[in-house]
């Protein structure tokens, strides 16, 4: 029983250790998408394209379906006040912040060894 409890206490560290390379890869892809989005907006000299605009251009049916599902599940206030605010930000801001968060979550941990005499 004691071994099982020790395994359970160390399990989150093991899972995070196994997921860290995947999180770093996803962080790199999100930062790449941020750079591509920023570059395309800058080169074409247009106002920053929002994430909602990209989503509606790629798949208007899924945008409408998700808006309908969120309003049916939690009410219209969640879609209009909570979710539309981040979707109205420029796409490169969202991708960069997602990349930074994933990069922090997947960073390599320093192993600290303390020796007490």
C-alpha angles and dihedrals in degrees: 000000000000092000090053092053091049089050091051093051092051096042098089091053091049093048092048090047090053093045096046097089090049091049091050090051092050089048091053091049092049091049090048090053089049092053092047092048093048092046094049092050092047097045095046090047095226131134115276112284113234124226090243090057092052091047093049091047094050099041119358092174094058091046091053092043093051091048090050093047094049093048091047093048103042107006134262094285091071094056098039101040107025109027101031092059096064091038090056092058119097112275094238091058092053094045092046093050091047090050092050093049092048091046092053091047092050100041120129112261120228113235109227116201116191120192117197118195 
